[in-house]
Amino acid sequence: MTALVTVVGTGAFAREHLLALRQVPRLRVAWVAGTDLDRAEELASLAGARATTDIEAAVTDPAVHAVDVVNATPGHAPWTITAGRAGKHVHVDKPAALSLGQLDAMVAATAGTSLMVGQTVRFQPAVRRLAQAVRDGRVGDPRLLHISWYTGHAWPGGWRSWQLDPALSGGHPVHNGTHILDAATWLLGSAPTEVFARGMRTFSPDMESPDSFQVQLRTADGGLATLELCYALRQRGDMLRRVVLVGSGGTLSHTTENEPGLTSDAARPAPLSLDGALRDQLEHWADVVTGEAECLVRPEEVRAALAGALAAQRSLVTGRRVHVTEIEGDPEVGAHVNAEEVL
C-alpha cells in the first residue's frame, strides 16, 4: 500500500521531512501546504507534489491518508485536530503541543486513526541500542541517568523570532528540551515527577531565551536524571553527546567523542550514532499508517515528557523546584496564544 500524505509547513524542517519522505516509498507526498505559496511550491517540487495555501483543503482531501504536521509549534494542535477529525493518520513534529490540554485534544481527535509525535532521538541508532539493552535487562532496574548534549545551533538569527519567544515556542526546555526529556523518560522507563532547572544565555546574552540549560529530574519510581542541553557551540553542526545509564545490575554508556569521521567548516556530517534517524522515524510512521506496526512513541510517554518540559520551563522562570502535579493541575499551562495565529 502507498499512502498519500499532506505535509503542513514550509520551513527548514519541513524541507528535511520532504527529503526524508523521498526515501520512504510507501509514503507519497500529495500536497505541501503553508501560508507562503512561493515557499510551498519550492518545497513541493522536491517531492513532485502540489502546493497550496489552502491548508484545510489539503489536510481534509479525501484522497489523503495521512498528514505530517511540521510547521511552527502553535500550529500543531489545530491542524492535528483537523486532520484527526477528517479521519487521517497524523505525524506531528516535537514538541507536540504547548500545553497538556492541547495534547489531550490531539490524542482524542486521532483516536480513530493514529497520532505519532516525532521524537527523533528514539530513532537515533545509539539511543535505540541503549533502550534495547535496558529492555533486555542488561542493567537491571535503571536508577541514574546523565545526558550531556552540546550542539551548535542557537545564535541570534539561527532561530526565527517565534522560536525565541517562550509564548510561541514554550521556551527552550519545551522547544528542544522535549528531545532530552523524552530520552530520559524512555531510558528510565518512568515519568518525571519533580524538576529543577537553570538556564544560561551562553554566548548570546541579548537573546530572549536561554540557549543552554541543566535539569535535575526525579521520576515516579525514584530514579534520578541530570540533563544538560546546550545549543550554543560556535559552529553550526558541531556536536558532543555523552550518555551514562546506571542500573541495579550494570552500567551503559555512549559518547560521540570517539566516532570516526572528518569535519571541516565546509563539511560537518552528523555523527554515525545519529545518522538516518529522521528517515527511520518516517519509515516507522509508514508502518503505523499501513497497519504493520504499533506506534513506538506512545501518547502517555509523550505526555509525560511534555509535562516534564513544561515543569522545567516553569522552574527556569520561577527559580524553584516544580512538581509535575502543578502542570497536571493546570493542563492549559503554556498555551498563551491562539494556536491558529502562527502557522
C-alpha positions as CSV (number, residue, x, y, z in Angstrom):
1,M,0.0,0.0,0.0
2,T,1.2,3.5,-0.8
3,A,-0.3,6.2,1.4
4,L,-0.8,9.8,0.2
5,V,0.5,12.4,2.6
6,T,-0.1,16.1,3.1
7,V,2.9,18.0,4.6
8,V,1.8,21.1,6.6
9,G,4.7,23.6,6.9
10,T,7.2,25.3,4.6
11,G,10.1,25.9,7.0
12,A,13.6,24.4,7.2
13,F,12.4,21.3,9.0
14,A,9.6,20.7,6.5
15,R,12.3,20.6,3.9
16,E,14.1,17.9,5.9
17,H,10.9,15.9,6.2
18,L,10.3,16.1,2.4
19,L,13.9,14.9,1.7
20,A,13.4,12.0,4.1
21,L,10.0,11.1,2.8
22,R,11.5,10.7,-0.7
23,Q,13.4,7.7,0.9
24,V,10.1,6.1,2.1
25,P,8.4,4.6,-1.0
26,R,5.2,3.6,0.9
27,L,4.5,7.3,1.6
28,R,3.9,9.7,-1.4
29,V,3.5,13.4,-0.8
30,A,0.4,14.8,-2.5
31,W,0.3,18.3,-1.0
32,V,2.7,20.8,0.6
33,A,0.6,23.4,2.4
34,G,1.6,26.6,4.1
35,T,0.9,30.3,4.2
36,D,3.7,31.2,1.7
37,L,2.8,29.9,-1.7
38,D,6.3,30.5,-3.2
39,R,7.9,28.6,-0.5
40,A,5.3,25.8,-0.7
41,E,5.9,25.5,-4.4
42,E,9.6,25.3,-3.9
43,L,9.3,22.5,-1.4
44,A,6.6,20.7,-3.3
45,S,9.0,20.4,-6.2
46,L,11.2,18.2,-4.1
47,A,8.5,15.6,-3.9
48,G,6.6,16.0,-7.2
49,A,3.6,17.3,-5.1
50,R,1.1,20.1,-5.4
51,A,1.5,23.3,-3.4
52,T,-1.3,25.3,-1.7
53,T,-2.1,28.0,0.9
54,D,-5.5,26.3,1.5
55,I,-4.2,24.2,4.4
56,E,-7.6,22.9,5.4
57,A,-8.4,21.7,1.9
58,A,-5.1,19.9,1.7
59,V,-5.5,18.4,5.2
60,T,-9.0,17.1,4.6
61,D,-8.5,16.0,1.0
62,P,-10.4,12.7,0.8
63,A,-7.6,11.1,-1.3
64,V,-5.1,11.8,1.5
65,H,-4.4,9.1,4.1
66,A,-2.1,10.9,6.4
67,V,-0.8,14.3,7.4
68,D,2.7,15.3,8.5
69,V,2.4,18.5,10.7
70,V,5.8,20.1,10.7
71,N,5.1,23.8,11.0
72,A,5.6,26.2,13.9
73,T,4.5,24.7,17.3
74,P,1.4,26.9,17.7
75,G,0.0,25.3,14.6
76,H,0.5,21.7,15.7
77,A,-2.7,21.3,17.7
78,P,-5.2,22.9,15.3
79,W,-4.0,21.0,12.2
80,T,-3.6,17.7,14.0
81,I,-7.1,18.0,15.3
82,T,-8.5,19.0,11.9
83,A,-6.7,16.0,10.3
84,G,-7.8,13.6,13.0
85,R,-11.4,14.6,12.7
86,A,-11.1,14.1,8.9
87,G,-10.0,10.5,9.6
88,K,-6.3,11.0,8.8
89,H,-3.3,9.4,10.5
90,V,-1.1,12.2,11.9
91,H,2.6,12.6,12.4
92,V,3.4,15.8,14.3
93,D,6.8,17.4,15.0
94,K,8.0,17.8,18.6
95,P,7.1,19.4,20.8
96,A,3.6,18.1,20.0
97,A,1.8,21.0,21.8
98,L,2.2,24.0,24.0
99,S,0.1,22.5,26.8
100,L,-1.2,19.2,28.1
101,G,-4.8,20.3,27.3
102,Q,-3.8,20.8,23.6
103,L,-2.1,17.4,23.5
104,D,-5.1,15.7,25.1
105,A,-7.3,17.2,22.4
106,M,-5.0,16.0,19.7
107,V,-5.0,12.4,21.1
108,A,-8.8,12.4,21.3
109,A,-9.2,13.7,17.7
110,T,-6.9,11.0,16.3
111,A,-8.4,8.1,18.4
112,G,-9.9,6.5,15.3
113,T,-6.6,6.6,13.4
114,S,-3.2,7.2,14.9
115,L,-1.0,10.0,16.3
116,M,2.8,9.8,16.2
117,V,4.9,12.5,17.7
118,G,8.3,13.0,16.0
119,Q,10.6,12.2,19.0
120,T,13.5,11.7,16.6
121,V,16.1,10.9,19.3
122,R,14.4,7.5,19.8
123,F,15.3,6.6,16.2
124,Q,19.0,7.5,16.5
125,P,21.0,4.3,16.3
126,A,22.9,4.7,19.6
127,V,19.8,5.6,21.6
128,R,17.9,2.7,20.2
129,R,20.7,0.4,21.2
130,L,20.7,1.8,24.7
131,A,16.9,1.4,25.0
132,Q,17.0,-2.2,23.7
133,A,19.8,-3.1,26.2
134,V,17.6,-1.7,29.0
135,R,14.6,-3.8,27.8
136,D,16.9,-6.9,27.5
137,G,17.7,-6.5,31.3
138,R,21.3,-5.7,30.8
139,V,21.4,-3.0,33.6
140,G,18.7,-4.4,35.8
141,D,16.4,-1.7,37.2
142,P,17.6,1.7,35.7
143,R,18.2,4.2,38.5
144,L,20.5,7.0,37.4
145,L,20.9,8.8,34.1
146,H,23.3,11.6,33.0
147,I,23.0,13.1,29.5
148,S,25.2,15.9,28.3
149,W,24.2,17.2,24.9
150,Y,26.1,20.1,23.3
151,T,25.5,21.3,19.8
152,G,25.9,24.4,17.6
153,H,22.6,26.0,16.6
154,A,21.1,28.8,18.6
155,W,22.9,32.0,17.7
156,P,20.8,35.1,17.2
157,G,19.5,34.7,13.6
158,G,19.9,31.0,13.9
159,W,16.4,30.7,15.2
160,R,13.5,32.7,13.9
161,S,11.7,35.1,16.3
162,W,8.9,32.7,17.2
163,Q,11.4,30.1,18.4
164,L,13.0,32.6,20.7
165,D,9.6,33.7,22.2
166,P,8.5,31.4,25.1
167,A,4.9,32.3,24.4
168,L,5.2,30.7,21.0
169,S,7.8,28.0,21.4
170,G,7.1,27.1,25.1
171,G,10.6,28.1,26.0
172,H,13.8,26.3,25.3
173,P,13.1,23.3,27.6
174,V,9.9,22.7,25.7
175,H,11.0,23.6,22.1
176,N,14.2,21.5,22.2
177,G,14.2,20.0,25.7
178,T,11.4,17.6,24.8
179,H,14.1,15.6,23.0
180,I,16.3,15.1,26.1
181,L,13.3,14.7,28.4
182,D,11.7,12.1,26.2
183,A,15.0,10.2,26.1
184,A,15.2,10.3,29.9
185,T,11.6,9.1,30.2
186,W,12.2,6.3,27.7
187,L,15.5,5.1,29.1
188,L,14.5,5.2,32.7
189,G,11.0,3.8,32.0
190,S,9.3,6.2,34.3
191,A,7.6,9.6,34.1
192,P,9.1,12.8,35.5
193,T,7.5,13.9,38.8
194,E,9.9,16.7,40.1
195,V,12.1,19.1,38.1
196,F,14.6,21.8,38.9
197,A,16.1,23.7,36.0
198,R,18.7,26.5,35.5
199,G,19.3,28.3,32.2
200,M,22.1,30.4,30.6
201,R,22.4,32.7,27.6
202,T,25.8,31.2,27.0
203,F,27.5,33.3,24.3
204,S,24.4,35.4,23.4
205,P,23.4,37.4,26.4
206,D,20.9,39.5,24.4
207,M,18.8,36.6,23.2
208,E,15.3,36.4,24.5
209,S,15.6,32.8,25.5
210,P,18.4,30.8,27.2
211,D,20.3,28.7,24.7
212,S,21.5,26.3,27.4
213,F,20.1,24.7,30.5
214,Q,20.6,22.0,33.1
215,V,17.7,19.9,34.6
216,Q,17.7,17.8,37.7
217,L,14.8,15.3,37.4
218,R,13.2,12.7,39.7
219,T,10.9,10.0,38.3
220,A,7.8,8.4,39.6
221,D,9.7,5.3,40.7
222,G,12.5,7.3,42.4
223,G,15.0,7.4,39.5
224,L,17.3,10.4,39.1
225,A,18.5,12.2,36.0
226,T,20.9,15.1,35.3
227,L,20.2,16.5,31.8
228,E,22.4,19.1,30.2
229,L,21.4,20.7,26.9
230,C,23.3,23.4,25.1
231,Y,22.7,24.8,21.6
232,A,25.4,27.4,21.7
233,L,28.6,25.7,20.3
234,R,30.2,28.2,18.0
235,Q,29.9,26.2,14.8
236,R,26.5,25.1,13.5
237,G,26.7,21.3,13.1
238,D,29.2,20.8,16.0
239,M,28.0,18.2,18.4
240,L,29.2,16.4,21.6
241,R,26.9,14.0,23.5
242,R,27.5,11.7,26.4
243,V,25.0,9.3,28.0
244,V,25.6,7.3,31.1
245,L,22.8,5.0,32.5
246,V,23.3,3.2,35.8
247,G,21.1,0.4,36.9
248,S,20.9,-2.1,39.7
249,G,22.7,-4.7,37.6
250,G,25.1,-2.8,35.4
251,T,26.0,0.4,33.5
252,L,25.6,1.5,29.9
253,S,27.4,4.4,28.3
254,H,27.7,6.1,24.9
255,T,29.6,9.1,23.6
256,T,30.1,10.8,20.2
257,E,33.7,11.7,21.1
258,N,35.3,8.7,19.6
259,E,33.2,8.3,16.5
260,P,35.2,8.2,13.2
261,G,34.8,10.9,10.6
262,L,36.3,14.1,9.3
263,T,34.8,17.6,9.7
264,S,35.7,21.0,8.4
265,D,33.9,24.3,8.2
266,A,32.6,23.2,4.8
267,A,31.6,19.7,5.8
268,R,30.2,18.7,9.2
269,P,28.4,15.4,8.8
270,A,26.2,14.1,11.7
271,P,27.8,11.5,14.0
272,L,27.2,7.9,13.0
273,S,25.1,7.4,16.1
274,L,22.6,9.9,14.8
275,D,22.7,9.0,11.1
276,G,19.4,8.3,9.3
277,A,17.2,8.9,12.3
278,L,14.6,11.0,10.6
279,R,14.3,8.6,7.7
280,D,13.9,5.7,10.1
281,Q,11.3,7.6,12.1
282,L,9.2,8.2,8.9
283,E,9.7,4.6,7.9
284,H,8.2,3.6,11.2
285,W,5.4,6.0,10.6
286,A,4.7,4.3,7.3
287,D,4.4,1.0,9.2
288,V,1.9,2.7,11.6
289,V,-0.1,4.3,8.8
290,T,-0.3,1.0,6.8
291,G,-1.2,-1.0,9.9
292,E,2.0,-3.0,10.1
293,A,3.2,-1.8,13.5
294,E,2.1,-0.2,16.7
295,C,3.5,3.2,17.3
296,L,6.8,3.1,19.1
297,V,6.2,6.6,20.6
298,R,3.2,6.1,22.9
299,P,0.9,9.1,23.8
300,E,1.3,8.6,27.5
301,E,5.1,8.8,27.2
302,V,4.8,11.9,25.0
303,R,2.5,13.4,27.7
304,A,4.9,12.6,30.5
305,A,7.9,14.2,28.6
306,L,5.9,17.3,27.7
307,A,4.7,17.7,31.3
308,G,8.4,17.5,32.4
309,A,9.4,20.0,29.8
310,L,6.7,22.4,30.9
311,A,7.7,21.9,34.5
312,A,11.3,22.7,33.5
313,Q,10.2,25.9,31.8
314,R,8.3,26.9,34.9
315,S,11.3,26.2,37.1
316,L,13.5,28.4,34.8
317,V,11.1,31.3,35.2
318,T,10.4,30.9,39.0
319,G,13.8,29.7,40.1
320,R,12.3,26.9,42.2
321,R,11.7,23.2,42.1
322,V,8.5,22.2,40.3
323,H,6.4,19.2,40.9
324,V,4.7,17.9,37.7
325,T,1.4,17.8,39.7
326,E,1.4,21.6,39.2
327,I,1.4,21.1,35.4
328,E,-1.2,18.4,35.6
329,G,-3.4,20.7,37.7
330,D,-3.3,23.4,35.1
331,P,-3.5,21.4,31.7
332,E,-3.5,24.7,29.7
333,V,-0.2,25.9,31.1
334,G,2.0,27.1,28.2
335,A,-0.9,27.8,25.8
336,H,-0.6,31.6,25.8
337,V,-1.5,32.2,22.2
338,N,-4.2,31.4,19.7
339,A,-2.7,28.4,18.0
340,E,-4.1,29.4,14.6
341,E,-2.2,32.6,14.6
342,V,1.2,31.2,13.8
343,L,1.2,28.6,11.0
